[in-house]
Amino acid sequence: MKFLSQTKEYKHMIIEKYFNMIYRLAVSQTKDIHNAEDITNEVFLKYMNSNKTFESEEHIKAWLIRVTVNSSKSLFSSSWFKKTVPLEEDIPVDMPEEESEVYGAVLKLPQKYRAVIHLFYYEDMKTAQIAQILNLKETTVRSQLSRARDTLKEILKGDDYFV
Amino acid sequence: MFKDLYKQANDRIDTKEPFERMMKNLENAPQSADKKIAFIRKAEYAAALAACVCLTFVGVKVYNQNELKQNPVLDIQKNIKENDTSQNKIDTNDDILPNTSLQENTQIKKEVSPNNSSSELKMPAKEKYQQAKTDNSIATESVQQEYAPPADETVPDTIINNAAEHAEIYTAEATAESVPDDNANESIETPPVMAAAAIMFDGGSDKQYDSSDTSYSLAGGNSRSINITTKEITLSEYYDYIGKKISMPEGYEIKTDNSKLFEVGENGIFTDDRWTIVFEKGNGTAEITPSKDISSVKHYFETYVTTNISGVDAAIFSGGDAEFSAYMISDGIAYEINTANIDKEELKKIISSLAE
């Protein structure tokens, strides 16, 4: 059964529903709210202009996540990005100390680990699901998750947070 | 505890304003894009019209000059006519010598009037040209004003970027050697991949390892931009294509998997433990899984890139934020080989040896 996902109204509904998810994922990927906003715009513009037939809403969600992660990678590898220095490195959000410490630690991880950590801890996705979305082997996702946790423990000086 | 804190921190990130801005952009996008296209078309038409007028005028002018060169009598007659109508200084000169030919007389007139250059003699025609030029500028300006969009209308950056991106793709399509039609089941003779018009790479200077940005380029250049346009094809179709273009080295094989189509096609996927073919602007990614350990990348570069890979034009290493990647290029297609597990010092040595 094909899923009807081509109407403008439906696409707007999808954008409203998944904007927060995509924007926050983009922030965690780019570490910058302005780049995150650009990437989010780009992702949804692609979605709006896409004639792709999705099988289900889950399929759309997975597509959006994948395009976001790929767009972020593309940004980092772009010549423009390499030759520019961001004005602000921190995300201007007031957070309690502990939250800020945890979030800051995640931002210090390499990009591929940040994606896995974000999808696992914030989106509550299973490793198999993450693997499918990011087109990785499940073992790869698990090893990335494990390495990311180890790095986080080092950054946060102890494993109290993971008890 | 980590999970809770991370969730809470994420929830504090404001999404309301970015959402409103994006919705505004999306709503304005199609209208602005249409207007922009209409404006460009009208401007193109006006420019073409102006160019035709100019060319016609210049053509007539050149023709007349040639005619005058070939027939001096015409030149003299023209001068006489112009002098009669323009009240040139020479007309007021009374030193016309009797018993001289018209040609001689004209020559003498030039000599006795040092201010009367030949250009002055032909002033009326020149004035006509200047007038025509001015009229043409006014006409062009009026056309531009007529078709210019209102000053308060702006085209969102996202649309401009999008248009630029499409323009890039169309350029690549237009210059591709063979452009297949929409039928995905075409034979391999018409490659299913439309090769890009140009490939440029970022990195250090040509054939030098640049430690400052951990990037390296064998191809050289100032901008890292790989434009590749593909269309939806099955993996097996694409593997068949690759198989025809590049023969894999001993110990490596192309894994065929016909179960899926290329889907998310905007950027490549970077993986830890396999090789990945990357399309920056294509319809997906496909993987080449090596049957040997990826740590044999040294072997790969020594046997696969530096020694006679048919169809490979160039190979580069490129730095990511945490890892090196290796690319090889063939007919405008970039194949990326992830080298995350490779010792970077070892990689530098390989790069240095490649650069020699």
Interface residues (C-beta under 8 A of the other chain):
Chain A: I15 E16 F19 N20 Y23 R24 V27 S28 I33 A36 E37 D38 T40 N41 E42 F44 L45 K46 M48 N49 K52 W63 R66 V67 N70 S71 K73 S74 F76 S77 S78 S79 K82 I91 V93 D94 M95 E98 E99 S100 V102 Y103 V106 P110 Q111 K112 I117 H118 Y121 Y122 L134 N135 L136 K137 T140 S143 Q144 L152 D160 Y161 F162 V163
Chain B: M1 F2 K3 L5 Y6 K7 Q8 A9 N10 R12 I13 D14 T15 P18 F19 R21 M22 M23 N25 L26 A29 T158 N161 N162 D202 D213 S215 N222 S223 R224 S225 E263 V264 E266 N267 G268 I269 F270 T271 D272 D273 R274 E280 T285 S318 G320 D321 A322
